[in-house]
């Protein structure tokens, strides 16, 4: 179980870093063109960043959890990392 929780922690940490990169690019873009879609994307990324910060905090401070909960949380974090990774790649291009 500890290995799964560690994987969830690592995925949440990677998500935080990737979201900060995406936000930095989008902030620069928004300053240039003031597009509403870019602003909405920044707001969405900010909420997603907050969710990952809370998740990472929870992973380090939570009492013991059922194995099925840890498995599901790990899977969701890893799937989220894949999605945010693709978003970061496209944004960086």
The 8 nearest C-alpha neighbors of each residue, nearest first, counted from 0:
[[1, 3, 2, 4, 66, 69, 70, 5],
 [0, 2, 4, 3, 5, 6, 69, 7],
 [1, 3, 5, 0, 4, 6, 7, 8],
 [4, 2, 6, 0, 5, 1, 73, 7],
 [3, 5, 7, 1, 6, 2, 8, 0],
 [4, 6, 8, 2, 3, 7, 1, 9],
 [7, 5, 3, 9, 4, 8, 10, 2],
 [6, 8, 73, 4, 10, 5, 9, 76],
 [9, 7, 5, 11, 6, 10, 55, 12],
 [8, 10, 12, 6, 11, 7, 5, 13],
 [9, 11, 13, 7, 12, 8, 77, 76],
 [12, 10, 14, 8, 9, 13, 51, 55],
 [13, 11, 9, 15, 14, 10, 8, 16],
 [12, 14, 10, 16, 15, 11, 17, 9],
 [15, 13, 11, 17, 12, 16, 80, 18],
 [16, 14, 12, 18, 13, 17, 48, 19],
 [15, 17, 13, 19, 14, 18, 20, 12],
 [18, 16, 20, 14, 19, 15, 13, 21],
 [17, 19, 21, 15, 20, 16, 22, 14],
 [18, 20, 22, 16, 17, 21, 23, 15],
 [19, 21, 17, 23, 18, 22, 16, 24],
 [22, 20, 18, 24, 23, 19, 87, 25],
 [21, 23, 25, 19, 24, 20, 26, 18],
 [22, 24, 20, 26, 21, 25, 19, 27],
 [25, 23, 21, 27, 22, 26, 28, 20],
 [24, 26, 28, 22, 27, 23, 29, 21],
 [27, 25, 29, 23, 28, 24, 22, 30],
 [28, 26, 30, 24, 25, 29, 23, 31],
 [27, 29, 25, 31, 26, 30, 32, 24],
 [28, 30, 33, 26, 31, 32, 27, 25],
 [29, 31, 27, 28, 33, 32, 26, 25],
 [32, 30, 28, 29, 33, 27, 34, 26],
 [31, 33, 29, 34, 30, 28, 37, 27],
 [34, 32, 29, 30, 31, 35, 37, 38],
 [33, 35, 37, 36, 32, 29, 38, 28],
 [36, 34, 38, 37, 39, 33, 29, 40],
 [37, 35, 39, 38, 34, 40, 41, 33],
 [38, 36, 40, 34, 35, 39, 29, 41],
 [37, 39, 35, 41, 40, 36, 42, 34],
 [38, 40, 36, 42, 41, 37, 43, 35],
 [41, 39, 37, 43, 38, 42, 44, 36],
 [42, 40, 38, 44, 39, 43, 45, 22],
 [41, 43, 45, 39, 40, 44, 38, 46],
 [42, 44, 40, 46, 45, 41, 39, 47],
 [45, 43, 47, 41, 46, 42, 48, 40],
 [46, 44, 48, 42, 43, 47, 41, 49],
 [47, 45, 49, 43, 48, 44, 50, 42],
 [46, 48, 44, 50, 49, 45, 43, 51],
 [47, 49, 45, 51, 46, 50, 15, 44],
 [50, 48, 46, 52, 47, 51, 53, 45],
 [51, 49, 47, 53, 48, 52, 54, 46],
 [50, 52, 54, 48, 53, 49, 11, 55],
 [51, 53, 49, 55, 54, 50, 56, 48],
 [52, 54, 56, 50, 51, 55, 57, 49],
 [55, 53, 51, 57, 56, 52, 50, 58],
 [54, 56, 58, 52, 57, 53, 8, 11],
 [57, 55, 53, 59, 54, 58, 52, 60],
 [56, 58, 54, 60, 61, 55, 59, 53],
 [59, 57, 55, 56, 60, 61, 54, 8],
 [58, 60, 56, 57, 61, 55, 8, 54],
 [61, 59, 57, 58, 56, 62, 55, 63],
 [62, 60, 57, 58, 59, 63, 64, 56],
 [61, 63, 64, 60, 59, 58, 57, 65],
 [64, 62, 61, 65, 66, 69, 60, 0],
 [63, 65, 62, 66, 68, 69, 61, 67],
 [64, 66, 68, 67, 69, 63, 70, 0],
 [65, 67, 69, 68, 70, 64, 0, 71],
 [66, 68, 70, 69, 65, 71, 64, 72],
 [69, 67, 71, 65, 70, 66, 72, 64],
 [68, 70, 72, 66, 67, 71, 73, 4],
 [71, 69, 67, 73, 68, 72, 66, 74],
 [70, 72, 74, 68, 73, 69, 75, 67],
 [73, 71, 75, 69, 74, 70, 68, 76],
 [74, 72, 7, 76, 70, 71, 75, 69],
 [73, 75, 71, 77, 72, 76, 78, 70],
 [74, 76, 78, 72, 77, 73, 79, 71],
 [77, 75, 79, 73, 74, 78, 10, 7],
 [76, 78, 80, 74, 79, 75, 10, 73],
 [79, 77, 75, 81, 80, 76, 74, 82],
 [78, 80, 76, 82, 77, 81, 83, 75],
 [81, 79, 77, 83, 78, 82, 14, 84],
 [82, 80, 84, 78, 79, 83, 85, 77],
 [83, 81, 79, 85, 84, 80, 86, 78],
 [82, 84, 86, 80, 85, 81, 87, 79],
 [83, 85, 81, 87, 82, 86, 80, 88],
 [86, 84, 88, 82, 83, 87, 89, 81],
 [85, 87, 83, 89, 84, 88, 90, 82],
 [88, 86, 90, 84, 85, 89, 21, 91],
 [87, 89, 85, 91, 86, 90, 84, 92],
 [90, 88, 86, 92, 91, 87, 85, 84],
 [91, 89, 87, 88, 92, 86, 21, 24],
 [90, 92, 88, 89, 87, 24, 21, 86],
 [91, 89, 90, 88, 87, 86, 24, 85]]
